[in-house]
Amino acid sequence: MVSQNQRISKRFSIKILVANMFLMAIVITAGIAISLHYNASKKMAVNHMLSSMSLLSDHMKDSVYTLENDARQTVELLAELINSDLSGASIERKSSLLAQFLIKRPELYSLYLGDKQEDFFQIINLDSAKDTRQQMNAREDDRWAVIDISGQGEKRLRHSYYYSATFRLNHQHAESSNFFPTERPWFAASMKNNLYKTVPYFFQHLQIPGQTYAQRIRNTEQVIGLDILLSSLSDQLSLSSSKRINGQEQTILMNQEGKIIASNMILYDSDRSTLLPSVEGYFGIPPKKLIDIANNPNAQQPVLIEQENAHRDYVFIAAIGNDILNQQYLAMILPEDALFQQATKEALHSALLSALVMTILLPIIWLFSAPIVRPIRQLQRETEKIKQRQFDDVSFTDSHIKEIWQLSNAFVTMSQDIKQHEVIQKEFMEALIRLIATAIDDKSAHTGGHCYRVPELGLMLSDALEKAQTGPYKDFQFANDNERLEFRIAAWLHDCGKITMPEHIIDKGSKLECLYNRIHEIRTRFEVLWRDAEIDYLHAIHTQQQDPATALATWQKRQTTLQEQFAFIAKANLGSEFMSEEDQQKVRDIGAQKWTRHFNNRLGLSPAEETMRIQQAQAGHLTNEETAPQGVTESLLSDKAEHIIPRFKEMTFNPSLGIKMDIPKHQYNQGEIYNLTIQKGTLTKEDRFKINEHIISTITMLESLPFPPELKRVPHYASTHHERMDGQGYPRKLNAEQLSIPDRVLMIADVFEALTASDRPYKTAKPVSVAIDIMYGMCQEGHLDLPLFRFFLESGIYLQYAEKFLPKSQIDEVNIKRYLTD
C-alpha cells in the first residue's frame, strides 16, 4: 500500500471536476427559462384571446343592432306606405312593390301579406341563402319566388310563381293548401297595432336561424310580415374571427335560453346527423353557468371543458348588450393545443436550441469526464470479478482522483475480506450441517452413524467416478468445486427430515413397541390367566369336590398351554421371521381368550388421553369403559378404539414439490393383534409411512432455505435416495430418465450403508457379501442402477468403505465377477 502512495504524489478531490460538469447547469437553466417563457406565452395567448373577444363582441353588437334596426324600419315603413288594402292588387304589382325592399338586403329572406279573409301573399328572395333555391324547387335563372294562397275549403290553393330578375315569369305550379295566416301567432299579435317580433328560431325548410317581424297595415285588416336570416351574423362571425383571431376557434352567438343564434361553423351532434340548436348540446354544460360567468366581471376566464373523449377545450364568453333579444352572449371555444399553439411552438424551438448547444458541448464534456469515467469503468470490471467470486483476480485501479483512488483501495481490501468471510461461512455452514446430521444420529442409538456414513460413502463413490479413465463414466465430472460442495451438502442433509421423526418409531425393535415394549402388559395378562388356572384348580378340589388327580392334570395342562402360547406371542413380537396366514390366525385365536379386569381403565390418564377417550366415546367407539361390580371381561389381545391415533392435522403437499405418496388414514394404529400380525418386520403401514415421511420433511425443510444459485440442487439431491430406477420409489416416483448420476450415487450409498449397519433395531447387520447379493437383486428388480452398482464393485469402493466403517467380522470375501455379467 505504501508503494501505491508513492506512485502518485498529487491527488485532488473529485469536487474540482464537478465544476467542469456544467452541462447539468445548462439543462437546469434552460429548463427553467423555457418553462417561464412557456407560462408567459400561455398567459399572453389568454390575454390576446380576451382582447379579441372584446373587439369581436363590440363588432357583433353593432351588427346585431344594425340588423334589428333595418328589420324594424322596413316593417314600420311598409305599414305606413301601404295605406290601402292590397287584396285586389295583381300579383305582379305586389311582387314589384315588395321586391324593392329585398333586392339589396340578402339577410331579408321574405316579405308577406295576410288578411282576415285568409288570403296570403309572400315574396321570397332566392339569393338570401345558398339552399333557398333547392328548398323552393327553383331554377338557376329564377330570382324571386312568389307564394299566393287563397280560396275556401277544398278549393283553397297555393300558387307558386318563379320570376327572373326582370320579373319575367319563368314557371309556376299550383297545389292544395291548408295554411291560414290568421292562425299564425304573428298575425294575432300584430293586429294590436304593435310591432311583433319572434325569438330566433330555425326555419325548418332552410335549417338556418332566423326571426320574424310583423305589424298591421294602418287603416286595414292586413298584416305585413318580414322574415330575416341570421346567417349574415354567422358570416360576420366567420369573417371577424378569422381577421381578429387565428381562425381555429368556434364562435357562437346565443340568447339567454342558450339557443344558438349564429355561429362561424355549422354545429352538429356527435354522429353529425342533427344540427345543434342549443349551446348545452354542444358544450355539455348548462348555459346558465356560462351566462353567469359572462355577467360577472370578476369571473376567471377562460373556462376549461373536458369532453367525453378526453379532449380539452377553453371557452371565452362575453355579453354583447340588450339591443336585441333582451340579451345576447358571444361564446368562443378553442382547443387547448390551438390556444397554446404558439407558446408550445416557441418552447419547442427553445428546447431544440438548447439541445443543439448541448450537442456541441458534448465533446468538451466528454474530455472533462474521461478522468472520472475511465477508472470507474475499470472499477466496474473489478466489481464483476467480485460478483463472480474471482477474488484473487481483483486488481488495483490507479487514478489522480482522490475518491476513486480510495475506492479502488477499498475494493481490493473488500474482495479479500469477502473471500475470507466466504471461507469462514462455508466452513460454518458445513460444520452446522454436520452438527445437524450428528444430532440426528445421536437422537437414536439404533441409527447412530447413518447420517455420517452415507455422505462418506457417497463422496468416496463420486470421487472414484470423477477419476474414471475408461468405461461409461469416463466423461463424468462435476463442473467446479461449487457442484462438489452442492453434492456434499445434499449428502449430509439427505436425512435431515428425521429430526422430526418420533423416537419410538425410529427405535421400534418389536411389533408391540411404542414408547415402551407392550409385551410386558401381555405377559401380565398371561400371569392373570396363570393365577386364574390355579384358582380354578383349588376351586375344583375344595368347592366342587372334584378328583384331585383330575383337577391337577387339568391345571398343569392349562399352565403348559399358557407357557406355549406366551412363547409364541413373544416370538411373533420380535418380527424376525415372515409370519404366515396360519400364524396370524393363531395370534387371533390366542388373543380371543378372556380375562377379567376389576380396575377402572379411565383412572390415571393424562389430559390428552382423557380428551381422546371422550371424543371416541362421543363417536360411539368405546364400550365397557367403567368397571362392573363383578369386573369387566376382556380379550387377552385386542384392537381397541383407543389404539387408533388420528391425524392431528390434514396432510397436503404443494403441487410444485411433485410428491406422490399414499397417506394412511390414521397417524398410528397401536392395536395389539394388528401389530402382532405384521407379516414382515416390526412396522405397520402407518409406522412405515411415518418413517418414509422423513423425506417429505427433508424436502420441506430444504426448500424453505434460501440456497444460493450454485447450491440450488441441494433439495433435489437430498430427496432422491429413496427413488427407484423403475419409477416405483418415493416421494416423487421418479424414473431412470429423471435421476441424475449424483442421485443414483446417493441411492447406492444409502442402501449399502443400511444393509451393513449394525445399529438397526429391526434387523441384524448383513455381511458384505450378503449385502452385495441383495443389492444385485435390487438392480435386477429395477430398484438400483446396475451399471453404477457394477462400477461400485469394480472400483473397490465397497471394500474401502467396509474396511473403514465395518467390523472385520462383517467383511467376508465377495466374488464380484458373478455380478459383472448378465
C-alpha positions in Angstrom: 0.0 0.0 0.0 3.0 2.3 0.7 4.3 1.8 -2.8 0.9 2.8 -4.3 1.0 6.0 -2.2 4.5 6.9 -3.6 3.5 6.1 -7.2 1.3 9.2 -7.5 2.3 12.2 -5.4 -0.5 14.6 -6.4 -4.2 13.8 -5.8 -7.1 16.1 -5.7 -10.8 15.9 -4.8 -13.5 14.9 -7.3 -15.2 18.2 -6.5 -12.7 20.0 -8.7 -14.0 18.2 -11.8 -17.7 18.7 -10.8 -17.2 22.4 -11.7 -16.5 21.4 -15.3 -19.7 19.4 -15.5 -21.6 22.5 -16.4 -23.9 20.6 -18.7 -26.3 19.9 -15.9 -26.3 23.6 -15.1 -27.2 24.4 -18.7 -30.0 21.8 -18.7 -31.5 23.2 -15.5 -31.1 26.8 -16.5 -32.6 26.2 -20.0 -35.4 24.1 -18.5 -36.4 26.9 -16.0 -36.1 29.6 -18.8 -38.2 27.6 -21.2 -40.8 26.9 -18.5 -41.1 30.5 -17.5 -41.3 31.6 -21.2 -43.9 28.9 -21.9 -46.1 30.0 -19.0 -45.7 33.7 -20.0 -46.6 32.8 -23.6 -49.7 31.0 -22.4 -50.8 34.0 -20.3 -50.2 36.3 -23.4 -52.3 33.9 -25.5 -55.2 34.1 -23.0 -54.9 37.9 -22.8 -54.9 38.1 -26.6 -58.0 36.0 -26.8 -59.8 38.1 -24.2 -58.8 41.3 -26.1 -60.0 39.7 -29.4 -63.2 38.7 -27.7 -63.8 42.2 -26.6 -63.3 43.6 -30.1 -65.4 40.8 -31.6 -68.3 41.4 -29.1 -68.3 45.1 -29.9 -68.4 44.3 -33.6 -71.2 41.8 -33.2 -73.1 44.2 -31.0 -73.1 46.7 -33.9 -74.0 44.1 -36.4 -77.0 42.9 -34.4 -78.1 46.4 -33.8 -77.9 47.2 -37.5 -79.9 44.1 -38.4 -82.5 44.8 -35.8 -82.8 48.4 -36.9 -83.2 47.6 -40.6 -85.8 45.0 -39.9 -87.9 47.3 -37.7 -87.6 50.2 -40.2 -88.6 48.0 -43.1 -91.7 46.7 -41.5 -92.8 50.1 -40.0 -92.2 51.8 -43.3 -94.3 49.3 -45.3 -97.0 49.5 -42.7 -97.2 53.3 -43.3 -96.7 53.3 -47.0 -99.2 50.6 -47.9 -102.2 52.7 -46.7 -104.8 50.9 -48.8 -105.9 47.3 -49.0 -103.8 45.4 -51.5 -106.0 42.4 -51.6 -107.2 43.3 -55.1 -103.8 44.2 -56.5 -102.3 42.0 -59.1 -99.5 39.5 -58.2 -97.0 41.4 -60.4 -97.8 44.7 -58.7 -97.5 43.4 -55.2 -94.3 41.5 -56.2 -92.7 44.5 -57.8 -93.6 46.7 -54.8 -92.2 44.4 -52.1 -89.2 43.3 -54.1 -87.8 46.8 -53.9 -87.2 46.3 -50.1 -85.5 42.9 -50.6 -83.3 43.4 -53.6 -80.3 44.9 -51.9 -80.5 43.1 -48.5 -79.7 39.4 -48.7 -80.4 38.9 -45.0 -84.1 39.8 -45.6 -85.5 36.5 -46.6 -89.1 37.3 -47.5 -92.0 39.8 -47.2 -95.6 38.7 -47.0 -99.1 40.0 -46.6 -102.0 38.3 -44.8 -105.6 39.4 -44.1 -108.7 38.2 -42.2 -110.1 36.7 -45.4 -107.3 34.1 -45.1 -105.6 35.4 -48.3 -101.8 35.2 -48.1 -99.1 36.6 -50.3 -95.3 36.1 -50.0 -92.3 37.1 -52.0 -89.0 35.2 -51.3 -85.6 36.4 -52.0 -83.9 33.4 -53.6 -80.5 35.0 -53.2 -80.9 35.2 -49.4 -79.3 31.8 -48.7 -77.5 29.2 -50.7 -80.1 26.4 -50.1 -83.1 28.6 -50.8 -83.4 27.7 -54.5 -83.1 23.9 -53.7 -85.7 24.1 -50.9 -88.1 26.2 -53.1 -87.6 23.9 -56.2 -86.4 27.0 -58.1 -84.1 27.1 -61.1 -80.7 28.9 -61.5 -82.3 31.7 -63.6 -85.1 32.3 -61.0 -84.6 35.4 -58.9 -87.8 35.6 -57.0 -90.4 33.1 -55.7 -93.9 34.3 -55.0 -96.5 32.4 -53.0 -100.2 33.2 -53.3 -102.7 31.3 -51.2 -106.5 31.9 -51.5 -109.8 30.1 -51.7 -112.0 28.2 -49.3 -112.2 24.5 -48.3 -111.2 22.1 -51.0 -110.7 25.0 -53.4 -108.0 26.6 -51.3 -104.9 26.6 -53.4 -101.3 27.6 -53.2 -99.9 29.1 -56.4 -96.1 29.3 -56.7 -94.7 31.7 -59.3 -91.0 32.0 -60.2 -89.7 35.2 -61.7 -86.5 36.3 -63.2 -84.6 39.4 -62.1 -86.7 41.5 -64.6 -89.9 39.9 -63.2 -90.4 37.7 -66.2 -92.4 34.7 -65.2 -90.3 31.6 -65.8 -92.6 28.9 -64.5 -95.4 28.2 -62.0 -97.4 25.5 -60.4 -100.4 25.1 -58.0 -101.2 22.7 -55.2 -103.8 22.4 -52.4 -103.0 24.2 -49.1 -104.1 24.2 -45.5 -102.2 27.3 -44.5 -104.3 30.0 -42.8 -102.5 33.2 -41.9 -104.9 34.1 -39.1 -103.8 31.0 -37.2 -100.2 32.2 -37.1 -99.0 33.9 -33.9 -97.6 36.8 -35.8 -101.0 37.7 -37.3 -102.9 37.8 -34.0 -100.1 39.7 -32.2 -99.6 42.3 -34.9 -103.3 43.1 -35.2 -102.9 45.1 -32.0 -101.0 47.8 -34.0 -97.7 47.0 -32.3 -94.6 45.7 -34.0 -94.4 42.0 -33.2 -91.1 40.0 -33.4 -90.4 36.4 -32.6 -87.4 35.0 -30.8 -84.8 33.5 -33.2 -85.8 30.1 -34.4 -84.6 27.6 -37.1 -86.5 27.9 -40.4 -87.4 24.3 -40.9 -87.0 24.2 -44.7 -83.7 26.0 -44.6 -82.2 24.8 -41.3 -80.9 28.4 -40.8 -81.7 30.6 -37.7 -84.0 33.5 -38.4 -86.5 35.8 -37.0 -90.0 37.2 -37.9 -91.2 40.8 -37.7 -94.9 41.7 -38.3 -97.2 44.7 -38.0 -100.8 45.6 -39.0 -101.0 47.9 -42.0 -102.6 51.2 -41.0 -106.4 51.5 -41.6 -106.6 47.9 -43.0 -107.1 44.4 -41.7 -103.9 43.3 -43.4 -100.6 42.4 -41.7 -97.3 42.9 -43.2 -94.5 40.4 -42.2 -90.8 40.2 -42.7 -88.5 37.2 -42.3 -84.8 37.8 -41.8 -82.0 35.4 -41.8 -79.4 35.4 -39.1 -76.9 33.7 -41.3 -75.4 37.1 -42.0 -74.4 37.2 -38.4 -72.7 33.8 -38.8 -70.9 35.1 -41.9 -69.7 38.1 -39.9 -68.6 35.8 -37.0 -66.5 33.8 -39.5 -65.0 36.9 -41.2 -64.4 38.7 -37.9 -62.9 35.8 -36.0 -60.5 34.9 -38.9 -59.3 38.5 -39.0 -59.0 39.1 -35.3 -58.0 35.7 -34.0 -56.5 32.6 -35.7 -59.5 31.1 -37.4 -59.3 27.8 -35.5 -61.9 28.7 -32.9 -65.6 28.2 -33.0 -67.6 31.3 -32.3 -71.3 31.2 -31.2 -73.9 33.8 -30.7 -76.6 32.7 -28.3 -79.6 34.1 -26.3 -80.4 33.9 -22.6 -82.1 30.5 -23.1 -78.9 29.1 -24.6 -80.3 28.9 -28.2 -77.8 29.3 -30.9 -78.4 32.5 -33.0 -75.4 32.4 -35.2 -72.1 30.5 -35.5 -69.0 30.7 -37.7 -69.3 26.9 -38.2 -72.2 24.5 -38.7 -72.6 22.6 -35.4 -73.7 19.0 -35.5 -74.2 16.4 -32.8 -71.6 13.5 -32.3 -72.8 11.5 -35.3 -73.1 14.6 -37.5 -76.6 13.9 -38.4 -78.5 16.6 -36.5 -77.9 20.3 -36.1 -77.4 21.5 -32.6 -79.8 24.4 -31.8 -78.6 24.6 -28.1 -75.3 25.5 -26.5 -75.9 22.9 -23.9 -76.0 20.2 -26.6 -72.6 21.4 -27.8 -70.7 22.3 -24.7 -72.3 19.7 -22.4 -72.9 22.3 -19.6 -75.9 24.4 -18.7 -76.0 27.8 -20.5 -76.7 29.5 -17.2 -73.3 28.6 -16.0 -71.7 30.3 -19.0 -74.1 33.3 -18.7 -73.2 33.8 -15.0 -69.5 33.9 -15.9 -70.2 36.5 -18.7 -72.3 38.7 -16.4 -69.6 38.6 -13.6 -66.7 40.9 -14.5 -64.6 39.2 -11.8 -65.1 35.7 -13.1 -62.0 33.8 -14.2 -61.7 33.2 -17.9 -61.3 31.1 -20.0 -63.4 28.1 -18.7 -61.8 24.7 -19.2 -64.1 22.0 -20.5 -63.1 18.3 -20.8 -65.2 16.4 -23.4 -66.1 12.7 -23.0 -63.3 11.8 -25.4 -60.7 13.4 -23.0 -60.5 16.4 -25.4 -59.8 19.6 -23.6 -61.2 23.0 -24.8 -61.2 26.5 -23.4 -64.3 28.7 -23.6 -64.4 32.5 -23.6 -67.8 34.2 -23.2 -68.9 37.8 -23.2 -72.3 39.7 -23.0 -72.9 41.9 -26.0 -75.8 44.1 -24.7 -79.6 44.0 -24.8 -80.5 45.8 -28.0 -82.0 42.6 -29.4 -83.5 39.5 -27.8 -83.2 41.3 -24.5 -79.7 39.9 -24.0 -77.2 38.1 -26.2 -73.9 36.4 -25.5 -70.9 35.7 -27.6 -69.0 32.4 -26.8 -65.8 31.2 -28.3 -64.4 27.7 -27.9 -60.8 26.9 -28.7 -58.9 23.6 -28.4 -56.2 23.6 -25.8 -53.5 22.8 -28.3 -54.7 25.6 -30.6 -54.9 28.2 -27.8 -51.3 27.5 -26.7 -50.0 26.5 -30.1 -47.7 29.5 -30.4 -46.5 29.0 -26.8 -45.8 25.4 -27.5 -44.0 26.1 -30.7 -41.8 28.7 -29.0 -41.0 26.3 -26.2 -40.1 23.6 -28.7 -37.8 25.9 -30.6 -36.1 26.9 -27.3 -35.7 23.2 -26.4 -34.2 22.4 -29.8 -31.8 25.3 -29.5 -30.8 24.1 -26.0 -30.3 20.6 -27.3 -28.2 21.9 -30.2 -26.0 23.8 -27.7 -25.6 20.8 -25.5 -24.8 18.6 -28.6 -22.0 21.0 -29.4 -20.7 20.9 -25.9 -20.8 17.1 -25.6 -17.2 16.5 -26.9 -15.9 19.1 -24.4 -17.8 17.5 -21.6 -16.5 14.0 -22.7 -12.9 15.3 -22.5 -13.5 16.6 -19.0 -15.3 13.5 -17.8 -12.7 11.0 -19.1 -10.5 11.1 -15.9 -13.6 10.0 -14.0 -15.2 7.6 -16.4 -12.1 5.5 -17.3 -11.2 4.4 -13.7 -14.9 3.9 -12.8 -15.3 1.5 -15.7 -12.2 -0.3 -14.5 -13.7 -0.5 -11.1 -16.9 -1.8 -12.6 -14.9 -4.7 -14.2 -13.3 -5.4 -10.9 -16.8 -5.4 -9.3 -17.8 -8.1 -11.8 -14.9 -10.2 -10.7 -16.1 -9.9 -7.1 -19.6 -10.8 -8.2 -18.2 -13.9 -9.8 -16.2 -14.6 -6.7 -12.9 -14.3 -8.6 -11.3 -12.6 -5.6 -7.7 -13.4 -6.5 -8.1 -11.7 -9.9 -9.2 -8.3 -8.4 -6.5 -5.7 -9.2 -5.8 -2.1 -8.0 -7.1 0.8 -10.2 -4.9 3.8 -10.1 -6.3 7.4 -10.5 -5.4 11.0 -9.9 -8.9 11.5 -8.3 -8.6 11.0 -4.6 -12.0 9.5 -4.1 -11.6 6.9 -6.9 -8.1 6.0 -5.6 -9.6 5.5 -2.1 -12.5 3.5 -3.6 -10.1 1.2 -5.5 -8.1 0.5 -2.4 -11.4 -0.3 -0.6 -12.3 -2.7 -3.5 -9.1 -4.7 -3.2 -9.4 -4.9 0.6 -13.1 -5.7 0.4 -12.5 -8.6 -2.1 -10.0 -10.2 0.2 -12.3 -9.7 3.2 -15.2 -11.2 1.3 -13.1 -14.1 0.3 -12.0 -14.8 3.9 -15.6 -14.3 5.1 -16.9 -16.7 2.4 -14.4 -19.3 3.5 -15.5 -18.9 7.1 -19.2 -19.0 6.1 -18.7 -22.2 4.1 -16.8 -23.8 7.0 -19.5 -22.7 9.4 -22.3 -24.0 7.1 -20.6 -27.4 6.7 -20.0 -27.6 10.4 -23.6 -26.7 11.1 -24.8 -29.3 8.6 -22.5 -31.9 10.2 -23.9 -30.8 13.5 -27.5 -31.4 12.3 -26.5 -34.8 10.9 -24.7 -35.8 14.1 -27.7 -34.7 16.2 -30.0 -36.9 14.1 -27.6 -39.8 14.6 -27.4 -39.1 18.3 -31.2 -38.9 18.6 -31.4 -42.7 18.4 -28.8 -45.2 19.5 -30.2 -47.6 16.9 -29.5 -45.4 13.9 -26.3 -43.7 15.1 -23.8 -43.0 12.3 -26.2 -43.3 9.3 -26.2 -39.6 8.6 -22.4 -39.6 8.8 -21.6 -42.8 6.9 -23.9 -42.2 3.9 -22.2 -38.9 2.9 -18.8 -40.6 3.4 -19.7 -43.4 1.1 -21.4 -41.1 -1.4 -18.3 -38.9 -1.6 -16.0 -41.9 -2.0 -18.0 -43.2 -4.9 -18.4 -39.7 -6.6 -14.6 -39.1 -6.3 -14.0 -42.5 -8.0 -16.4 -41.6 -10.8 -14.5 -38.4 -11.5 -11.2 -40.3 -11.6 -12.5 -42.9 -14.0 -10.4 -43.0 -17.2 -12.4 -45.7 -19.0 -15.9 -47.1 -19.1 -19.3 -45.4 -19.1 -18.3 -42.8 -16.5 -15.1 -41.6 -18.0 -16.7 -38.3 -19.0 -18.4 -37.7 -15.7 -17.1 -34.6 -13.9 -18.6 -32.0 -11.5 -18.2 -28.7 -13.3 -16.5 -27.0 -10.4 -16.0 -27.0 -6.7 -19.4 -25.5 -6.1 -21.1 -28.5 -7.7 -19.0 -30.8 -5.5 -20.0 -28.7 -2.5 -23.6 -28.9 -3.6 -23.5 -32.7 -3.7 -21.6 -32.9 -0.4 -24.1 -30.7 1.4 -27.0 -32.7 -0.1 -25.4 -36.0 1.1 -25.0 -34.6 4.6 -28.6 -33.4 4.7 -30.2 -36.4 2.9 -31.9 -37.5 6.2 -32.3 -34.1 7.9 -36.1 -34.7 8.0 -35.5 -37.5 10.6 -35.1 -34.8 13.2 -38.9 -34.6 13.2 -39.5 -38.3 13.5 -40.6 -39.7 16.9 -38.0 -41.8 18.6 -40.4 -44.7 19.3 -40.8 -45.1 15.6 -37.1 -45.0 14.8 -36.4 -47.3 17.7 -39.2 -49.7 17.1 -37.4 -53.0 17.6 -40.5 -55.1 18.3 -44.1 -55.1 17.0 -45.7 -54.1 20.2 -43.1 -51.4 21.0 -44.4 -47.8 21.4 -42.8 -45.6 24.0 -42.1 -49.0 25.7 -42.4 -52.7 24.7 -46.1 -53.6 25.5 -45.2 -57.3 25.6 -44.9 -56.8 29.4 -48.6 -55.9 29.5 -49.5 -59.0 27.7 -47.2 -61.1 30.0 -49.1 -59.7 32.9 -52.4 -60.8 31.4 -50.9 -64.3 30.9 -49.9 -64.2 34.6 -53.5 -63.4 35.4 -54.6 -66.4 33.4 -52.0 -68.5 35.2 -53.4 -67.4 38.5 -56.9 -68.0 37.3 -55.9 -71.5 36.3 -54.5 -72.1 39.8 -57.7 -70.6 41.4 -59.8 -72.9 39.2 -57.8 -75.9 40.4 -58.3 -75.0 44.1 -62.0 -74.2 43.5 -62.5 -77.6 41.8 -60.9 -79.5 44.8 -62.3 -77.6 47.7 -65.6 -76.3 46.4 -66.7 -78.7 43.7 -65.1 -81.7 45.4 -63.6 -83.0 42.1 -61.0 -85.7 41.9 -57.6 -84.1 42.9 -55.7 -86.0 40.3 -58.0 -85.0 37.5 -58.1 -81.4 38.7 -54.2 -81.3 38.9 -53.9 -82.7 35.4 -56.2 -80.0 34.1 -54.3 -77.3 35.9 -50.9 -78.5 34.7 -52.2 -78.8 31.1 -53.6 -75.2 31.2 -50.2 -73.9 32.5 -48.3 -75.7 29.8 -50.7 -74.2 27.2 -50.2 -70.7 28.6 -46.4 -71.1 28.5 -46.5 -72.3 24.9 -48.9 -69.5 23.9 -46.9 -66.7 25.5 -43.7 -68.1 24.0 -45.4 -68.0 20.5 -46.7 -64.4 21.1 -43.3 -63.2 22.4 -41.6 -64.7 19.3 -44.2 -63.1 17.0 -43.4 -59.8 18.7 -39.8 -59.9 17.5 -40.7 -59.8 13.8 -37.6 -61.6 12.9 -39.4 -64.1 10.7 -42.0 -63.9 8.0 -45.4 -64.6 9.5 -47.7 -66.9 7.6 -51.5 -66.7 7.5 -51.7 -69.7 9.8 -49.5 -68.0 12.4 -51.6 -64.8 12.1 -54.7 -66.8 12.8 -53.1 -68.5 15.7 -52.4 -65.0 17.2 -56.0 -64.1 16.8 -57.1 -67.4 18.4 -54.8 -66.9 21.4 -56.0 -63.3 21.8 -59.6 -64.4 21.9 -59.2 -65.8 25.4 -61.0 -63.9 28.1 -59.7 -62.4 31.3 -61.4 -60.2 33.9 -60.4 -56.6 34.7 -61.5 -55.2 38.0 -59.9 -51.8 38.0 -61.2 -48.7 36.2 -59.2 -48.1 33.0 -60.1 -44.4 33.0 -58.1 -43.6 36.1 -54.6 -42.1 35.9 -54.9 -40.9 32.3 -53.2 -37.8 31.0 -55.3 -34.9 29.9 -54.6 -35.7 26.3 -55.6 -39.3 26.7 -58.7 -38.3 28.6 -59.7 -35.9 25.8 -59.2 -38.6 23.2 -61.2 -41.1 25.1 -64.1 -38.6 25.5 -64.1 -38.0 21.7 -64.0 -41.7 21.0 -66.9 -42.3 23.4 -69.0 -39.5 21.8 -68.3 -41.1 18.5 -69.6 -44.5 19.8 -66.3 -46.3 19.5 -65.8 -47.1 23.3 -67.7 -49.6 25.4 -67.3 -51.1 28.9 -65.3 -48.0 29.9 -66.4 -48.4 33.5 -65.7 -51.4 35.7 -68.8 -53.5 36.6 -69.2 -54.8 40.2 -68.2 -58.3 39.1 -65.4 -56.9 36.8 -65.2 -56.5 33.0 -64.4 -59.4 30.8 -61.9 -58.5 28.0 -60.0 -60.3 25.3 -56.5 -61.3 26.1 -55.3 -59.5 22.9 -57.4 -56.8 21.2 -57.6 -53.9 18.8 -59.4 -51.2 20.7 -60.6 -47.8 19.6 -58.1 -46.1 21.9 -55.3 -47.8 19.9 -56.2 -45.7 16.9 -54.3 -42.4 16.9 -56.0 -40.0 14.5 -54.1 -37.4 12.4 -54.0 -34.1 14.3 -53.8 -32.2 11.1 -54.5 -32.9 7.4 -51.5 -33.6 5.2 -51.4 -31.7 2.0 -48.5 -31.2 -0.4 -47.6 -28.2 -2.5 -48.1 -29.5 -6.2 -44.8 -27.8 -7.1 -43.0 -30.4 -4.9 -44.2 -33.3 -7.0 -44.8 -35.6 -4.0 -46.7 -38.8 -4.9 -47.2 -40.8 -1.7 -50.3 -42.6 -0.4 -51.2 -41.3 3.1 -52.7 -43.8 5.6 -56.0 -42.8 7.2 -54.6 -42.8 10.8 -51.5 -41.4 12.3 -50.8 -44.6 14.2 -52.6 -47.9 14.8 -51.4 -49.5 18.1 -53.8 -52.4 18.1 -52.2 -55.4 19.6 -53.4 -58.0 17.1 -52.9 -55.5 14.3 -49.3 -55.1 15.2 -48.6 -58.8 16.2 -49.9 -60.0 12.8 -47.4 -57.8 10.8 -46.2 -60.2 8.1 -42.6 -58.9 7.9 -40.6 -56.8 10.2 -41.9 -54.7 13.1 -43.5 -51.8 11.3 -47.2 -51.3 10.4 -48.1 -49.3 7.3 -48.7 -46.3 9.5 -45.2 -46.7 11.1 -43.7 -47.2 7.6 -45.3 -44.1 6.3 -44.1 -42.1 9.4 -40.6 -43.3 8.6 -40.9 -42.5 4.9 -42.4 -39.2 5.9 -38.9 -38.0 6.9 -38.1 -37.5 3.2 -41.1 -35.1 3.0 -39.8 -33.2 6.0 -36.4 -33.1 4.3 -37.9 -31.6 1.1 -40.0 -29.1 3.1 -37.1 -28.0 5.3 -34.6 -27.7 2.4 -37.0 -26.0 0.0 -37.6 -23.3 2.6 -33.9 -22.5 2.9 -32.5 -19.6 0.7 -29.8 -21.6 -1.1 -27.6 -19.5 -3.4 -27.8 -20.3 -7.1 -24.7 -22.6 -7.0 -26.4 -24.8 -4.4 -29.9 -24.8 -5.8 -30.0 -28.6 -6.4 -29.3 -29.5 -2.8 -33.0 -30.1 -2.0 -33.3 -32.3 -5.1 -30.2 -34.4 -4.5 -31.1 -34.8 -0.8 -34.6 -36.1 -1.6 -34.0 -38.8 -4.2 -32.2 -41.6 -2.4 -35.4 -43.5 -1.9 -36.5 -43.3 -5.6 -36.2 -46.3 -7.9 -35.0 -46.7 -11.4 -38.3 -48.1 -12.4 -40.3 -45.2 -11.0 -41.8 -47.1 -8.1 -39.9 -45.3 -5.3 -40.9 -42.3 -3.2 -41.6 -39.5 -2.7 -41.9 -38.4 -6.3 -41.9 -41.7 -8.2 -39.0 -40.5 -10.4 -37.7 -42.9 -13.1 -34.3 -43.5 -14.6 -34.6 -40.6 -17.1 -35.3 -38.2 -14.2 -32.5 -39.4 -11.9 -29.0 -37.9 -12.5 -25.7 -39.7 -11.6 -25.4 -37.8 -8.3 -28.9 -39.0 -7.4 -28.0 -42.6 -8.2 -24.8 -42.4 -6.2 -26.8 -41.5 -3.1 -29.2 -44.3 -3.8 -26.3 -46.8 -3.8 -24.7 -45.3 -0.7 -28.0 -45.3 1.3 -28.8 -48.9 0.6 -25.3 -50.3 1.2 -25.0 -48.4 4.5 -28.4 -49.6 5.6 -27.7 -53.3 4.8 -24.3 -53.3 6.5 -25.2 -51.1 9.5 -25.2 -53.0 12.9 -27.3 -50.4 14.7 -30.8 -51.1 13.2 -33.4 -52.1 15.8 -35.4 -54.2 13.4 -32.7 -56.3 11.8 -29.2 -57.6 12.2 -26.2 -56.4 10.1 -25.5 -58.2 6.9 -22.1 -59.4 5.9 -20.6 -57.5 2.9 -21.2 -60.5 0.6 -24.9 -60.8 1.6 -25.4 -57.0 1.2 -23.8 -57.1 -2.3 -26.0 -60.0 -3.3 -29.2 -58.2 -2.0 -28.2 -55.1 -3.9 -27.7 -57.1 -7.1 -31.2 -58.4 -6.7 -32.5 -54.9 -6.2 -30.8 -53.9 -9.5 -32.5 -56.8 -11.3 -35.8 -55.7 -9.8 -35.3 -52.1 -11.2 -34.5 -50.5 -7.8 -30.9 -49.5 -8.3 -28.7 -48.6 -11.3 -27.0 -51.7 -12.4 -24.1 -50.1 -14.4 -23.3 -47.8 -11.4 -23.6 -50.8 -9.0 -21.0 -52.7 -11.1 -18.7 -49.6 -11.0 -19.2 -49.6 -7.2 -17.8 -53.2 -7.2 -15.1 -52.8 -9.8 -13.7 -49.6 -8.3 -13.4 -51.4 -4.9 -15.3 -48.6 -3.1 -17.4 -51.1 -1.3 -14.3 -52.7 0.2 -12.7 -49.3 1.1 -15.9 -48.3 2.9 -16.1 -51.7 4.7 -12.5 -51.5 5.9 -13.1 -48.0 7.3 -16.5 -48.4 8.9 -17.4 -52.1 9.4 -16.0 -54.6 11.9 -13.8 -57.3 10.5 -16.4 -60.0 11.2 -18.7 -58.5 8.6 -16.0 -58.3 5.9 -16.1 -61.5 4.0 -14.9 -62.5 0.5 -17.0 -61.3 -2.4 -16.8 -62.8 -5.9 -17.7 -59.7 -7.8 -17.3 -61.4 -11.2 -20.6 -63.0 -10.9 -22.2 -59.6 -10.7 -20.4 -58.1 -13.7 -22.1 -60.1 -16.4 -25.7 -60.6 -17.3 
